[in-house]
Each structure stands twice: as structure tokens, then as C-alpha cells.
Amino acid sequence: MSIKKVTTEADLQVAFDFRRKVFIEEQRVPEVEEYDEFDSLQAPCDHILVYYKEQPVGTGRLRVVEGYGKLERICIVEEFRKFGLGKEIIMGLEQIARDNGLTKAKLNAQSYAEGFYEKLGYKREGEEFMDCGIPHILMKKYW
């Protein structure tokens, strides 16, 4: 397992392909909701890929929002979800946040994944809300 920061258009396209497969095809998120102004190498954010046996299998991105490292667009293709790669993505994004001098992170977790994020130190804040027809909760972590 390894994490790589996306620095080329080819790698960014790989990240987009994973997001299409997981969010648009599997979870039925409308395409217009999935991609946004932060989906470029020039945007003020960092995209990463996670690798399993030298094959990219997942992605995530980090933006700075209101002093938080905001973890977004985290996904792993279905057949690789049992190898602990989600934790690797979170740790990789948190390290980028730390490298940028941040001391806290937040994310909008799909509600079913609350327990996963709690194990990584995130705490729920507020009530459940809907995003793209999927229940979510705001979660934060401080270090």
C-alpha cells in the first residue's frame, strides 16, 4: 500500500475514473454534482491516489476551508475495500494538512461510515443532512 500525490493530468484522470465508478455509477450521484472547480491540477487543493500492489485503486482530495483541512471525494473501488486502504487515504490527506501547518480536519461522511471515521479520531458534529440524496454527517478531528 502506498499513497501518491497527483501531479499529472493522467493521474488526475485516474482519480476521476474512480470517482465516476464509485459515486456516479455505484451511488447514483449526478455527474454535475460530482465534479467541481477544484478538479484540476491548478486548483487550490491536493488530490491523491492510493495504491494496492502497485495498482491505483482509490482517491481522495484535500482543500483548506475555514482553517480546516477538508477531506473530500474519498473512494476506493469496490473489490479493494477490504484491505484497509480507506485508512491509508485518510492518513495521507491528514499528513498533507499537517505539512501545510493545519491542526484540524473535517469531512462530510456518508452516515453509514460514521464508525469508520470515529476509529480514526473523528467526532460527529450536528445533525444528519442529505447531500446528493445520500445521508451525511459532519465530522471533525483535532491534533
N, C-alpha and C positions, 0 to 999 in steps of 0.2 A: 504494500500500500504506500502510496506517495501522493503528495499534493503539488500542483504546479500552477503558478500564476499565469494567466492567459496574457500573452504578449503579441500574438499574431492573429490575423483575420481568420486563418484556417482553424486555429484552436477556438476562437470565439464562435465560429460556425459549429464546431463540435458541441460546445456548450448549448447553443441554440437548438441543435438537434435533440439533445437530451431533454431540454425543456419542452420542446414540441411533443416528444413521445410521452413524457410523464404528465405534464399539465394540460396540454391541448387534447391529445388523443385519449389518454387514460382517465383524466379527471374532468374532461369536457370544459376546460376554461376557454372562453372565447379568445381567439388569436389576438384581437385588438386589445384585450386586457393583459395579455402575457408580455408583449414586447413594448418597451417604452424608450424615452430619450436617454436612458442610462445604458442602453445596449449598443455601445461602441467602445472601441479602444481609447477614444479621446474623451469619453465621459468621465466625470469625477467619481469613479468607483473602481473597484478591483473585482475581476472575475477569476475564479479558479476552476481547475479540473481535478478530480480525484481519480487515481489510477489503481487498478487491481491487476496484478501480474502484468504490468506494463501496458495495460489496455485502459483507456479512459472510459469511465462508467458513470460519472456523476459530476455535478457542478454546483456552484453557489456564487453569490456576489456580496460585496460589502460596500456600503455607502456611509458617509458621515452625515448624520441627521440629528440636529439639536444636541450636539456633543456626544452622541452615542455612535458606536459602530453598529449600523443596522444590517443585520444578516438577512439576505433575501434570495429568492429563486433557488432554494436548496432542493436538489433532487438527485436520485440515483435510479438508474434503470432497474426494472423490477427483478430481474434474475440475479442482481448483485446486492440486494438489500439485506442479506443475512450475514454479511461479513464485517460489520462494524464500521462501514465507510461513512455513514452519516456523522458519527462522532469525529472522524478524521476531517470532514468538511468543516464542521463547527470549530474544531481546534485550529484549523488552518486560517479560517476567517478571523477568529479571535486574535491569532498571532499577528495578522496584518493590522488589526485595530491597535494592538499594543505597540507595534512598530511605528504607528502613526501617533503615539502618545495618548491614546484614548484609555480610559479607565472603566468603561462600561459599554455594554452591548444590549441591543433589544432586537426582537423579531416578532412577527405576526405568525404564530404557529397554527397550523391546522389543528383543531381541537383534539383529534384522535392522537396526536403526537405529544400532547402535554407531558405525559410521563417520561418520554424520551428526553425532552429538554430539561425537565426537573432533575434527572440524573446527572445532567451536565452543569447544574448550578443555576438554572433559570427559574425565576419565580413569576407566577401569574400576576397580572395587574388588570383590574377591571373585569368587565363582563364580556361574555362571548359576543361576537359580531359576525356578520356574513360578509364574505369577500368572494366575488365570482361564484356565488351560490354555495360556497363551502364554509362551514362554521370555523372561526378562528378565535384565538385569544392572544392578547399582547403579553409578552414575557420579557423580563429584564434580568440582567446579570451585572454584578459589580465586582471589580477586582482591585 
